[in-house]
Amino acid sequence: MNFDSLKPKVISILSDKNTTRDEKLKTLCQFLSHTISYYNWVGFYFANHETKTLHLGPYVGAETDHTVIPFGKGICGQVAVSNQNFVVPDVSAQDNYIACSFTVKSEIVIPLFVNGVNIGQIDIDSHVLDPFTKADETFLEFVNQEVAKLF
């Protein structure tokens, strides 16, 4: 996958003056899910630092019951606390994993920072074992840097 070739489309989606922030994020999720074969669920969670919870934002993929996640719980909740990327090659090997679907085999979560504050994250589930590389991380960090400009 040549992620550099996807960057102009990411910028184009996020700079559309005729759509709301949530519409841009939903379109971005659709683009990533349709363009990268192993991105089977793509969504954003946003932090509420007062309640120490993450709240589901725009996403594409299977419906999820996990609309609110406490900080520290699951992969997303751990990223809310650690402020670090978290790549999970095999979710069955994680003790603190919140199962969304039996079809999910791996996950990558990249924190979203605005002015140095972790305001949320992009979360991607895959039906493939261990598909995520350093290139995915670098690309998704770029995506989040662009998304941060919306806030």
Secondary structure, DSSP 8 states (H G I E B T S, - for coil): --GGGGHHHHHHHHT-TTS-HHHHHHHHHHHHHHHSTT--EEEEEEEETTTTEEEEEEEESS--S-SEEETTSHHHHHHHHH-S-EEES-GGG-TT---S-TT--EEEEEEEEETTEEEEEEEEEESSSS---HHHHHHHHHHHHHHHTT-
